[in-house]
Amino acid sequence: MKKSKSSSPEKLDRKLVERNRRIHMKGLCFKLTSLIPPHHFRPSKDMLSQQDQLDQAAEYIKQLKERIEELKARRTLAMANTNETNKNIKDTMMFGLRLPVVELKDLGSSLEVVLISGLEKNFMLYEVISVLEDEGAEVVSTSVSTMGDRVFHTLHAQVKVTRVGVETSRVCQRLHELVC
């Protein structure tokens, strides 16, 4: 008769530790895949192996990092444009450039319009907004401020159809006709 070998307590401990590790890792993988939007998984989360789910989660994280870098670059460009606009306004005030001033910046899918006029030159802001909307842009924000005898109008507009865009030279010409 053969003696049955009993497992040593050391082997049982290793098996239990390994089992607990696998359960813990499975829980972490489930938590990770639950954080990824369902539409990101192709064809479906239920049909993918755990390795496929982890691969797609890694791809999603890579896409998020790329998007963050793209947004940082856009923010840097927008900040540079804002600083340039502020510098141009200060230069205008210091050197007494002829009023009114019409400045239009094409920022891709958006526009920034800066109008500087004197207190005596009156135009209706709704007319400026109408020009922008006629040319395919939707005004999303405006600000008006007065400094000394100058009135500063800043308008931000989104291009309605980005693939078509806005003809900025035409918009600038129409604004000049309106304000000058």
TORKOL-4160 file (C-alpha; in steps of 0.2 Angstrom, whole numbers, padded with zeros to 4 digits, m for minus):
180
<pt num="1" X="0000" Y="0000" Z="0000"/>
<pt num="2" X="0006" Y="0017" Z="m0005"/>
<pt num="3" X="0006" Y="0031" Z="0008"/>
<pt num="4" X="m0003" Y="0046" Z="0003"/>
<pt num="5" X="0008" Y="0062" Z="0003"/>
<pt num="6" X="0000" Y="0076" Z="0013"/>
<pt num="7" X="0003" Y="0093" Z="0007"/>
<pt num="8" X="0015" Y="0103" Z="0018"/>
<pt num="9" X="0008" Y="0119" Z="0026"/>
<pt num="10" X="0021" Y="0129" Z="0016"/>
<pt num="11" X="0013" Y="0123" Z="0000"/>
<pt num="12" X="m0004" Y="0127" Z="0006"/>
<pt num="13" X="0001" Y="0144" Z="0011"/>
<pt num="14" X="0009" Y="0147" Z="m0007"/>
<pt num="15" X="m0007" Y="0141" Z="m0015"/>
<pt num="16" X="m0018" Y="0152" Z="m0004"/>
<pt num="17" X="m0007" Y="0167" Z="m0007"/>
<pt num="18" X="m0007" Y="0164" Z="m0026"/>
<pt num="19" X="m0026" Y="0162" Z="m0026"/>
<pt num="20" X="m0029" Y="0178" Z="m0017"/>
<pt num="21" X="m0017" Y="0187" Z="m0029"/>
<pt num="22" X="m0027" Y="0181" Z="m0044"/>
<pt num="23" X="m0043" Y="0186" Z="m0036"/>
<pt num="24" X="m0036" Y="0203" Z="m0032"/>
<pt num="25" X="m0029" Y="0206" Z="m0050"/>
<pt num="26" X="m0046" Y="0200" Z="m0057"/>
<pt num="27" X="m0054" Y="0213" Z="m0046"/>
<pt num="28" X="m0042" Y="0227" Z="m0052"/>
<pt num="29" X="m0045" Y="0222" Z="m0070"/>
<pt num="30" X="m0063" Y="0223" Z="m0068"/>
<pt num="31" X="m0062" Y="0240" Z="m0060"/>
<pt num="32" X="m0051" Y="0247" Z="m0074"/>
<pt num="33" X="m0062" Y="0241" Z="m0088"/>
<pt num="34" X="m0077" Y="0248" Z="m0078"/>
<pt num="35" X="m0069" Y="0265" Z="m0079"/>
<pt num="36" X="m0067" Y="0265" Z="m0098"/>
<pt num="37" X="m0083" Y="0271" Z="m0108"/>
<pt num="38" X="m0093" Y="0257" Z="m0115"/>
<pt num="39" X="m0092" Y="0264" Z="m0133"/>
<pt num="40" X="m0073" Y="0263" Z="m0133"/>
<pt num="41" X="m0074" Y="0244" Z="m0132"/>
<pt num="42" X="m0076" Y="0235" Z="m0149"/>
<pt num="43" X="m0086" Y="0225" Z="m0152"/>
<pt num="44" X="m0092" Y="0223" Z="m0134"/>
<pt num="45" X="m0085" Y="0222" Z="m0117"/>
<pt num="46" X="m0094" Y="0205" Z="m0113"/>
<pt num="47" X="m0086" Y="0196" Z="m0128"/>
<pt num="48" X="m0068" Y="0202" Z="m0125"/>
<pt num="49" X="m0055" Y="0192" Z="m0116"/>
<pt num="50" X="m0047" Y="0200" Z="m0101"/>
<pt num="51" X="m0031" Y="0202" Z="m0111"/>
<pt num="52" X="m0041" Y="0211" Z="m0125"/>
<pt num="53" X="m0050" Y="0222" Z="m0112"/>
<pt num="54" X="m0033" Y="0227" Z="m0105"/>
<pt num="55" X="m0026" Y="0231" Z="m0122"/>
<pt num="56" X="m0041" Y="0242" Z="m0126"/>
<pt num="57" X="m0039" Y="0251" Z="m0109"/>
<pt num="58" X="m0021" Y="0254" Z="m0113"/>
<pt num="59" X="m0026" Y="0261" Z="m0130"/>
<pt num="60" X="m0039" Y="0272" Z="m0122"/>
<pt num="61" X="m0027" Y="0279" Z="m0110"/>
<pt num="62" X="m0015" Y="0282" Z="m0124"/>
<pt num="63" X="m0028" Y="0292" Z="m0133"/>
<pt num="64" X="m0032" Y="0302" Z="m0118"/>
<pt num="65" X="m0014" Y="0307" Z="m0116"/>
<pt num="66" X="m0013" Y="0312" Z="m0134"/>
<pt num="67" X="m0029" Y="0322" Z="m0132"/>
<pt num="68" X="m0021" Y="0331" Z="m0116"/>
<pt num="69" X="m0006" Y="0335" Z="m0126"/>
<pt num="70" X="m0017" Y="0342" Z="m0140"/>
<pt num="71" X="m0027" Y="0353" Z="m0128"/>
<pt num="72" X="m0011" Y="0359" Z="m0120"/>
<pt num="73" X="m0005" Y="0365" Z="m0137"/>
<pt num="74" X="m0021" Y="0374" Z="m0141"/>
<pt num="75" X="m0021" Y="0382" Z="m0124"/>
<pt num="76" X="m0003" Y="0388" Z="m0127"/>
<pt num="77" X="m0008" Y="0395" Z="m0144"/>
<pt num="78" X="m0024" Y="0403" Z="m0137"/>
<pt num="79" X="m0014" Y="0411" Z="m0122"/>
<pt num="80" X="m0001" Y="0418" Z="m0135"/>
<pt num="81" X="m0015" Y="0425" Z="m0146"/>
<pt num="82" X="m0023" Y="0433" Z="m0130"/>
<pt num="83" X="m0006" Y="0441" Z="m0125"/>
<pt num="84" X="m0003" Y="0447" Z="m0143"/>
<pt num="85" X="m0021" Y="0455" Z="m0143"/>
<pt num="86" X="m0018" Y="0464" Z="m0126"/>
<pt num="87" X="m0001" Y="0470" Z="m0133"/>
<pt num="88" X="m0009" Y="0477" Z="m0148"/>
<pt num="89" X="m0022" Y="0486" Z="m0138"/>
<pt num="90" X="m0009" Y="0493" Z="m0127"/>
<pt num="91" X="0001" Y="0499" Z="m0142"/>
<pt num="92" X="m0014" Y="0507" Z="m0149"/>
<pt num="93" X="m0017" Y="0517" Z="m0133"/>
<pt num="94" X="0001" Y="0522" Z="m0132"/>
<pt num="95" X="0004" Y="0527" Z="m0150"/>
<pt num="96" X="m0013" Y="0534" Z="m0153"/>
<pt num="97" X="m0017" Y="0524" Z="m0169"/>
<pt num="98" X="m0032" Y="0530" Z="m0179"/>
<pt num="99" X="m0049" Y="0524" Z="m0173"/>
<pt num="100" X="m0059" Y="0514" Z="m0176"/>
<pt num="101" X="m0048" Y="0498" Z="m0176"/>
<pt num="102" X="m0055" Y="0482" Z="m0182"/>
<pt num="103" X="m0045" Y="0466" Z="m0178"/>
<pt num="104" X="m0050" Y="0449" Z="m0183"/>
<pt num="105" X="m0041" Y="0433" Z="m0178"/>
<pt num="106" X="m0045" Y="0416" Z="m0186"/>
<pt num="107" X="m0042" Y="0403" Z="m0172"/>
<pt num="108" X="m0047" Y="0388" Z="m0183"/>
<pt num="109" X="m0064" Y="0383" Z="m0177"/>
<pt num="110" X="m0067" Y="0400" Z="m0169"/>
<pt num="111" X="m0064" Y="0419" Z="m0172"/>
<pt num="112" X="m0060" Y="0433" Z="m0160"/>
<pt num="113" X="m0065" Y="0450" Z="m0165"/>
<pt num="114" X="m0058" Y="0466" Z="m0157"/>
<pt num="115" X="m0066" Y="0483" Z="m0161"/>
<pt num="116" X="m0059" Y="0499" Z="m0154"/>
<pt num="117" X="m0068" Y="0515" Z="m0156"/>
<pt num="118" X="m0070" Y="0532" Z="m0149"/>
<pt num="119" X="m0084" Y="0537" Z="m0138"/>
<pt num="120" X="m0091" Y="0548" Z="m0152"/>
<pt num="121" X="m0092" Y="0533" Z="m0165"/>
<pt num="122" X="m0108" Y="0524" Z="m0161"/>
<pt num="123" X="m0113" Y="0507" Z="m0169"/>
<pt num="124" X="m0125" Y="0494" Z="m0163"/>
<pt num="125" X="m0117" Y="0478" Z="m0156"/>
<pt num="126" X="m0131" Y="0468" Z="m0163"/>
<pt num="127" X="m0126" Y="0474" Z="m0181"/>
<pt num="128" X="m0108" Y="0467" Z="m0178"/>
<pt num="129" X="m0116" Y="0450" Z="m0172"/>
<pt num="130" X="m0127" Y="0450" Z="m0187"/>
<pt num="131" X="m0112" Y="0452" Z="m0199"/>
<pt num="132" X="m0103" Y="0437" Z="m0190"/>
<pt num="133" X="m0119" Y="0426" Z="m0191"/>
<pt num="134" X="m0122" Y="0430" Z="m0209"/>
<pt num="135" X="m0104" Y="0424" Z="m0213"/>
<pt num="136" X="m0107" Y="0408" Z="m0204"/>
<pt num="137" X="m0101" Y="0411" Z="m0186"/>
<pt num="138" X="m0111" Y="0410" Z="m0170"/>
<pt num="139" X="m0106" Y="0423" Z="m0156"/>
<pt num="140" X="m0103" Y="0414" Z="m0140"/>
<pt num="141" X="m0097" Y="0428" Z="m0129"/>
<pt num="142" X="m0095" Y="0447" Z="m0130"/>
<pt num="143" X="m0087" Y="0460" Z="m0118"/>
<pt num="144" X="m0087" Y="0479" Z="m0119"/>
<pt num="145" X="m0076" Y="0490" Z="m0109"/>
<pt num="146" X="m0072" Y="0509" Z="m0109"/>
<pt num="147" X="m0055" Y="0516" Z="m0105"/>
<pt num="148" X="m0053" Y="0534" Z="m0106"/>
<pt num="149" X="m0061" Y="0540" Z="m0123"/>
<pt num="150" X="m0060" Y="0522" Z="m0130"/>
<pt num="151" X="m0073" Y="0508" Z="m0131"/>
<pt num="152" X="m0066" Y="0491" Z="m0133"/>
<pt num="153" X="m0078" Y="0477" Z="m0139"/>
<pt num="154" X="m0072" Y="0459" Z="m0139"/>
<pt num="155" X="m0082" Y="0445" Z="m0147"/>
<pt num="156" X="m0078" Y="0427" Z="m0148"/>
<pt num="157" X="m0087" Y="0416" Z="m0161"/>
<pt num="158" X="m0088" Y="0398" Z="m0166"/>
<pt num="159" X="m0088" Y="0393" Z="m0184"/>
<pt num="160" X="m0105" Y="0385" Z="m0187"/>
<pt num="161" X="m0098" Y="0373" Z="m0201"/>
<pt num="162" X="m0080" Y="0369" Z="m0198"/>
<pt num="163" X="m0077" Y="0361" Z="m0214"/>
<pt num="164" X="m0083" Y="0376" Z="m0224"/>
<pt num="165" X="m0076" Y="0389" Z="m0212"/>
<pt num="166" X="m0078" Y="0408" Z="m0212"/>
<pt num="167" X="m0071" Y="0420" Z="m0226"/>
<pt num="168" X="m0061" Y="0431" Z="m0214"/>
<pt num="169" X="m0057" Y="0444" Z="m0227"/>
<pt num="170" X="m0075" Y="0446" Z="m0231"/>
<pt num="171" X="m0080" Y="0447" Z="m0213"/>
<pt num="172" X="m0066" Y="0460" Z="m0209"/>
<pt num="173" X="m0072" Y="0471" Z="m0224"/>
<pt num="174" X="m0090" Y="0471" Z="m0219"/>
<pt num="175" X="m0085" Y="0475" Z="m0201"/>
<pt num="176" X="m0074" Y="0490" Z="m0207"/>
<pt num="177" X="m0089" Y="0496" Z="m0218"/>
<pt num="178" X="m0100" Y="0495" Z="m0202"/>
<pt num="179" X="m0089" Y="0503" Z="m0190"/>
<pt num="180" X="m0079" Y="0516" Z="m0200"/>
